[in-house]
Amino acid sequence: MRITHIRNIFLPVAAALLTVTPLSAQQLTAEPQAGEEVMDEETVSDVEDDDRDVRENIVIIPDEADDIDIPVPSFIRTASNRIIYNGADWSKLREAFQSSASSPVSIVHIGDSHIQADISTGTTRELLQYDFGNAGRGIISPLKLSGTNQPTDYSFSSSGSWIPNKLMSSSWRQTVGFTGLSIRPTTSNGSFTVATSGRDDYNPFSSVTIFHSGRLSVNNVTTADGTKLQHRAIPSRDYTQIILPTQETEITVHFSSAGDLTLFGASLSGGRPGVFYHAIGNNGAAYETYNRIGNVGVGINPLQPNLVIISLGTNEAFGKLDTRAFTRSIDRLVKNITTANPDALILLTTPQECQRSVTTTKKVRVKGKARKGRKARYRTVNRSVRSYAVNRNIAPLRQAILDYGKENGIAVYDWYDVAGGSGSSTTWINNGLFAKDRVHHTHKAYNLEGRLLYEAIMDSLRDNK
């Protein structure tokens, strides 16, 4: 992505909104084929689908023009695009940004598939780093090696064989780290390559912090052309830091282990001041699935976060609604993070209204074939048609997040309200901002979301509250 203009140039869209009227479930029902007859009295039942496969295996088609400098549609509630402090003191974060020219600011953004794709967070990262400096790419995860989608601005690859494990697996064959996944080599000697995209050539790194469990012995480090680099490997309990003599955009780490090695990810640093914006996302994730890891707070501690943003709640809305259990899950994750990172601020975001699959079953009479000397007979069959409806669980979960923040003095960014509130999903669909699954967004919409969050953060840095 490229910044084509200076920030703060948002203008409402002058053009009128599209006037596409969404089809009702009845209109979406397939017409009877020739020889079929619908009964006068129908038995119709709506069964809401879980949509788990959609939420864990997303497909986002990039827009032809990847421009983050886009106008804000008139249905966006720009007056609501602000941080609700709930009494939280953000003065230390403002001071950290004021000192970002000499000491990096670290933001960790944790979430689900909306974050794993790193489109909205990538936009927020680019804009903040444009203003305050690029300290480095930050956390990257071996998502592709784990069999899932990976952001396009980095590569975490290997020619060797690895055993993957993901956050949403029903059972874990090995430890899952704070990144929500892990990979374990099948041999005691191997290598892996980490690289940043050369598309804009703006993310070179001079140190790589590898997060892992078990023993990791770094044998040597080579560049893209195979040249060995003089390096220094500094082991710690939960990670190994590799210091490089030069700025690089691709290295291969050749290692040996004692058979107990499991990798979780790596953080790339340029050894420069500015901003780190670490994005940790997992398709299908919820508060309770991160709680399942148990040590997210300890895991992110080496990243030295000044601010931790948590964007979850969408996937909980596809299960049985239990706002009390949801609130307990929020509290457990927040406390896990703050206990290990007492100086870090927490920012909770609310999920946007989305839609879910609804299966409508109708009893219809189908005309069979006529037999010789007999008239055709009718038989009654069930016909199922899939359509969509607003996911009504989103609104109460959004309110639970707002209430938790207010009661516990934790800041909230009400994305539900900013995006347009109740009924916004239909507006976004009519304006081409939702993906076909009506849960995820288009590339353009994620850019819009990331830019709006950036604006809210910038306003909070100028605020005296």
NORLIN-V69442 format. One record per pair of residues at least 12 apart in sequence whose C-alpha atoms are under 8 Angstrom apart, sorted by the first residue. I is the first residue (numbers start at 1). J is the second residue. D is the distance in whole Angstrom. If there is no record, write none. Layout:
BEGIN
((I J D) (I J D))
END
This chain:
BEGIN
((1 66 6) (1 67 7) (1 68 7) (1 123 8) (2 66 8) (2 67 7) (2 68 7) (3 67 7) (3 68 7) (3 69 7) (3 127 8) (4 67 8) (4 69 7) (5 69 7) (7 69 8) (7 127 8) (8 455 8) (10 70 8) (10 71 6) (10 72 6) (11 71 5) (11 72 6) (12 71 6) (12 72 5) (12 73 5) (12 74 5) (13 71 6) (13 72 6) (13 73 5) (13 74 6) (14 74 8) (17 431 7) (18 430 6) (18 431 6) (19 430 7) (20 430 6) (21 430 8) (22 426 7) (22 430 8) (25 360 8) (25 387 6) (25 388 7) (28 385 8) (28 386 8) (28 387 7) (29 385 6) (30 385 7) (35 366 7) (35 367 5) (35 368 7) (36 364 8) (36 365 6) (36 366 4) (36 367 5) (37 364 6) (37 365 5) (37 366 6) (37 367 7) (38 363 8) (38 364 5) (38 365 5) (38 366 8) (39 363 7) (39 364 6) (39 365 6) (42 362 6) (42 363 6) (42 364 7) (43 361 8) (43 362 6) (43 363 6) (44 360 6) (44 361 5) (44 362 5) (44 363 7) (45 360 6) (45 361 6) (45 362 8) (46 358 6) (46 359 6) (46 360 5) (46 361 7) (47 358 6) (47 359 5) (47 360 7) (48 356 7) (48 357 6) (48 358 5) (48 359 6) (49 356 7) (49 357 5) (49 358 6) (49 359 7) (50 318 6) (50 319 7) (50 356 8) (50 357 8) (51 318 7) (51 356 7) (51 357 7) (52 284 7) (54 437 7) (55 113 7) (55 283 6) (55 284 5) (55 315 8) (55 439 8) (56 113 7) (56 283 5) (56 284 5) (57 148 7) (57 283 7) (58 113 8) (58 149 8) (58 283 8) (58 440 8) (60 435 7) (60 440 8) (60 441 8) (60 442 6) (60 443 7) (61 442 7) (61 443 7) (62 442 7) (62 443 5) (63 442 8) (63 443 6) (63 444 7) (66 443 8) (66 444 7) (67 444 8) (67 447 8) (68 123 7) (68 444 8) (68 447 5) (68 448 7) (68 451 7) (70 448 7) (72 448 7) (75 419 8) (75 420 6) (76 418 6) (76 419 5) (76 420 5) (77 417 7) (77 418 5) (77 419 7) (77 420 6) (78 418 7) (79 418 8) (80 414 8) (80 417 7) (80 418 5) (81 413 8) (81 414 8) (81 415 8) (81 418 6) (81 452 7) (81 453 8) (81 455 8) (81 456 6) (82 413 7) (82 456 5) (82 457 8) (82 459 7) (82 460 7) (83 411 7) (83 412 6) (83 413 5) (83 414 8) (83 456 6) (83 457 7) (83 460 7) (84 411 5) (84 412 5) (84 413 6) (84 414 8) (85 409 7) (85 410 7) (85 411 4) (85 412 7) (86 405 7) (86 406 5) (86 408 8) (86 409 5) (86 410 6) (86 411 6) (86 412 8) (87 409 5) (87 410 7) (87 411 8) (88 409 5) (88 410 6) (88 411 6) (89 465 8) (90 345 7) (90 465 8) (91 464 8) (91 465 8) (93 306 6) (93 307 7) (93 345 8) (93 461 8) (94 461 5) (94 462 8) (96 306 8) (97 132 8) (97 461 8) (100 132 7) (100 133 8) (100 273 6) (100 274 5) (100 275 7) (101 132 7) (101 133 7) (101 273 5) (101 274 6) (102 273 5) (102 274 8) (103 273 5) (103 274 7) (104 135 6) (104 272 7) (104 273 5) (104 274 5) (104 275 5) (104 276 7) (105 273 8) (105 274 6) (105 275 5) (105 276 6) (105 305 8) (105 306 6) (106 275 6) (106 276 5) (106 277 6) (106 278 8) (106 303 7) (106 304 6) (106 305 5) (106 306 5) (106 307 7) (107 275 8) (107 276 6) (107 277 5) (107 278 6) (107 305 5) (107 306 6) (107 307 5) (107 308 6) (107 309 8) (108 277 6) (108 278 5) (108 279 6) (108 280 7) (108 300 8) (108 305 6) (108 307 6) (108 308 5) (108 309 6) (109 121 8) (109 277 7) (109 278 6) (109 279 5) (109 280 6) (109 308 6) (109 309 5) (109 310 6) (109 311 7) (110 279 6) (110 280 5) (110 281 6) (110 308 7) (110 309 6) (110 310 5) (110 311 6) (110 312 8) (111 280 6) (111 281 5) (111 282 7) (111 285 7) (111 286 8) (111 310 6) (111 311 5) (111 312 5) (112 281 5) (112 282 5) (112 283 5) (112 284 6) (112 285 5) (112 286 7) (112 311 7) (112 312 6) (113 281 6) (113 282 5) (113 283 4) (113 284 6) (113 285 7) (114 281 7) (114 283 8) (114 440 7) (115 279 7) (115 280 7) (115 281 5) (115 282 7) (115 311 8) (116 149 8) (116 150 7) (116 151 7) (116 279 7) (116 280 6) (116 281 4) (116 282 5) (116 283 7) (117 149 7) (117 150 6) (117 151 6) (117 281 8) (118 151 6) (118 279 7) (118 281 8) (119 151 8) (119 443 7) (119 446 6) (119 447 6) (119 450 8) (120 446 5) (120 447 5) (120 448 7) (120 449 6) (120 450 4) (120 451 7) (121 277 8) (121 279 7) (121 450 6) (122 450 7) (123 447 6) (123 450 5) (123 451 6) (124 450 5) (124 451 6) (124 453 7) (124 454 5) (125 276 8) (125 277 6) (127 451 8) (127 454 7) (128 275 7) (128 454 7) (129 274 7) (129 275 6) (129 276 8) (132 274 5) (132 275 6) (133 273 7) (133 274 4) (133 275 6) (134 203 8) (134 272 7) (134 273 7) (134 274 5) (134 275 5) (134 276 7) (135 269 6) (135 270 6) (135 271 7) (135 272 5) (135 273 5) (135 274 5) (135 275 5) (135 276 6) (136 203 6) (136 204 7) (136 205 7) (136 268 6) (136 269 4) (136 270 5) (136 271 8) (136 272 7) (136 275 7) (136 276 6) (137 196 8) (137 203 6) (137 205 8) (137 267 7) (137 268 6) (137 269 7) (137 270 8) (137 276 7) (137 277 7) (137 278 8) (138 266 8) (138 267 5) (138 268 5) (138 269 6) (138 276 6) (138 277 6) (138 278 5) (139 265 7) (139 266 6) (139 267 4) (139 268 6) (139 278 5) (139 279 7) (139 280 8) (140 154 7) (140 156 8) (140 265 6) (140 266 5) (140 267 6) (140 268 8) (141 156 7) (141 179 7) (141 264 7) (141 265 4) (141 266 6) (142 156 5) (142 157 7) (142 182 8) (142 183 8) (142 264 7) (142 265 6) (143 156 8) (143 181 8) (144 156 7) (144 157 8) (145 157 7) (145 158 8) (145 162 8) (145 164 7) (145 183 8) (146 163 8) (146 164 5) (146 165 7) (146 166 7) (146 181 8) (146 182 8) (146 183 7) (147 164 8) (152 197 7) (153 196 6) (153 197 5) (154 194 7) (154 195 6) (154 196 4) (154 197 5) (155 193 7) (155 194 6) (155 195 5) (155 196 6) (155 197 7) (156 192 7) (156 193 6) (156 194 5) (156 195 7) (157 192 6) (157 193 5) (157 194 7) (158 191 6) (158 192 4) (158 193 6) (159 191 8) (159 192 7) (160 185 8) (160 190 6) (160 191 7) (160 192 8) (161 185 6) (161 186 6) (161 187 8) (162 183 6) (162 184 5) (162 185 4) (162 186 6) (163 183 5) (163 184 5) (163 185 6) (163 186 7) (164 181 7) (164 182 6) (164 183 4) (164 184 6) (165 181 6) (165 182 5) (165 183 6) (166 180 6) (166 181 4) (166 182 7) (167 180 5) (167 181 6) (167 282 7) (167 285 7) (167 289 7) (167 290 8) (168 283 8) (168 284 7) (168 285 7) (168 289 7) (174 262 8) (175 262 7) (176 264 7) (176 293 7) (177 212 8) (177 264 5) (177 293 7) (177 295 8) (177 296 8) (177 299 7) (178 264 7) (178 290 8) (178 293 7) (178 295 7) (178 296 5) (178 297 8) (178 299 5) (178 300 7) (179 264 6) (179 265 7) (179 280 6) (179 281 8) (180 264 8) (180 280 8) (180 281 8) (180 282 6) (180 290 7) (180 293 8) (181 264 6) (182 262 6) (182 263 5) (182 264 5) (182 265 8) (183 262 6) (183 263 5) (183 264 7) (184 261 6) (184 262 5) (184 263 6) (185 261 7) (185 262 7) (187 259 7) (188 256 5) (188 257 5) (188 258 6) (188 259 6) (189 254 8) (189 255 6) (189 256 4) (189 257 6) (190 254 6) (190 255 6) (190 256 6) (191 252 7) (191 253 5) (191 254 4) (191 255 6) (192 252 6) (192 253 6) (192 254 7) (193 250 7) (193 251 6) (193 252 4) (193 253 6) (194 250 6) (194 251 6) (194 252 7) (195 249 5) (195 250 4) (195 251 6) (196 249 5) (196 250 7) (197 249 7) (198 249 7) (203 249 7) (203 270 7) (204 247 6) (204 248 5) (204 249 5) (204 270 6) (205 247 5) (205 248 5) (205 249 6) (205 268 6) (205 269 5) (205 270 4) (205 271 7) (206 243 6) (206 244 5) (206 245 7) (206 246 6) (206 247 5) (206 248 6) (206 268 8) (206 269 6) (206 270 5) (206 271 6) (207 241 7) (207 242 5) (207 243 5) (207 244 6) (207 268 6) (207 269 5) (207 270 7) (207 271 7) (208 241 6) (208 242 5) (208 243 7) (208 266 6) (208 267 6) (208 268 5) (208 269 6) (209 239 7) (209 240 6) (209 241 4) (209 242 6) (209 266 5) (209 267 5) (209 268 7) (210 239 5) (210 240 5) (210 241 6) (210 242 8) (210 263 8) (210 264 8) (210 265 6) (210 266 4) (210 267 7) (211 238 6) (211 239 4) (211 240 7) (211 263 6) (211 264 5) (211 265 5) (211 266 6) (212 238 6) (212 239 6) (212 240 8) (212 261 7) (212 262 5) (212 263 4) (212 264 5) (212 265 7) (213 237 8) (213 238 6) (213 239 8) (213 260 8) (213 261 6) (213 262 5) (213 263 7) (214 257 8) (214 258 8) (214 259 8) (214 260 5) (214 261 4) (214 262 6) (215 257 6) (215 258 6) (215 260 6) (215 261 6) (216 240 8) (216 255 7) (216 256 6) (216 257 5) (216 258 8) (216 261 6) (217 255 5) (217 256 5) (217 257 6) (218 233 7) (218 253 7) (218 254 6) (218 255 5) (218 256 7) (219 253 8) (219 254 6) (219 255 5) (219 256 7) (220 253 6) (220 254 5) (220 255 7) (221 251 7) (221 252 6) (221 253 5) (221 254 6) (222 251 6) (222 252 5) (222 253 7) (223 248 8) (223 250 6) (223 251 5) (223 252 6) (224 250 6) (224 251 6) (224 252 7) (229 244 7) (229 245 7) (230 244 7) (230 245 7) (231 243 6) (231 244 5) (231 245 6) (232 244 7) (238 299 8) (247 270 7) (284 315 6) (285 312 7) (285 315 7) (286 312 6) (286 313 6) (286 314 8) (286 315 6) (286 316 6) (287 312 6) (287 313 7) (287 326 8) (287 329 6) (287 330 6) (287 333 7) (288 329 6) (288 330 8) (288 333 8) (290 333 7) (291 329 7) (291 332 7) (291 333 6) (294 336 8) (295 336 7) (296 333 8) (296 336 7) (296 337 7) (297 336 5) (297 337 4) (297 338 7) (297 339 7) (297 340 5) (297 341 7) (298 337 7) (298 340 5) (298 341 8) (301 340 7) (301 341 6) (304 341 8) (305 341 7) (305 344 6) (306 343 7) (306 344 5) (306 345 6) (307 344 5) (307 345 5) (307 346 6) (307 347 7) (308 344 7) (308 345 6) (308 346 5) (308 347 6) (309 346 6) (309 347 5) (309 348 6) (309 349 7) (310 346 8) (310 347 6) (310 348 5) (310 349 6) (311 348 6) (311 349 5) (311 350 7) (311 351 7) (312 349 7) (312 350 7) (312 351 7) (313 350 7) (313 351 6) (313 394 8) (313 397 7) (313 398 8) (314 351 6) (314 352 8) (314 394 7) (317 391 7) (317 392 8) (317 393 5) (317 394 6) (317 397 7) (318 356 8) (318 391 8) (318 393 7) (321 393 6) (323 396 7) (323 397 6) (323 400 7) (326 397 8) (326 400 8) (327 400 6) (327 401 7) (327 404 7) (330 401 8) (334 346 8) (346 410 6) (346 411 7) (347 410 7) (347 411 5) (347 412 5) (347 413 7) (348 401 7) (348 405 8) (348 410 8) (348 411 6) (348 412 5) (348 413 6) (349 401 8) (349 412 6) (349 413 5) (349 414 6) (349 415 6) (350 398 5) (350 401 7) (350 402 8) (350 412 8) (350 413 7) (350 414 5) (350 415 5) (350 416 6) (351 394 7) (351 398 6) (351 414 8) (351 415 6) (351 416 6) (352 394 7) (352 415 6) (352 416 4) (352 417 8) (352 419 7) (352 421 8) (352 425 8) (353 390 7) (353 391 7) (353 394 6) (353 395 7) (353 416 6) (353 421 7) (353 422 7) (353 423 7) (353 424 7) (353 425 6) (354 390 6) (354 391 6) (354 394 8) (354 425 5) (354 438 6) (354 439 5) (355 388 6) (355 389 5) (355 390 4) (355 391 5) (355 425 7) (355 438 5) (355 439 6) (356 388 5) (356 389 6) (356 390 6) (356 391 6) (356 438 7) (356 439 7) (357 386 6) (357 387 6) (357 388 5) (357 389 7) (358 386 6) (358 387 5) (358 388 5) (358 389 7) (359 384 6) (359 385 6) (359 386 4) (359 387 6) (360 384 5) (360 385 5) (360 386 6) (360 387 8) (361 382 6) (361 383 5) (361 384 4) (361 385 7) (362 382 6) (362 383 5) (362 384 6) (363 380 6) (363 381 6) (363 382 5) (363 383 6) (364 380 6) (364 381 6) (364 382 6) (364 383 7) (365 378 6) (365 379 5) (365 380 4) (365 381 6) (366 378 5) (366 379 5) (366 380 6) (366 381 7) (367 379 7) (390 423 8) (390 425 7) (395 422 8) (398 416 7) (402 414 8) (425 438 8) (433 445 5))
END
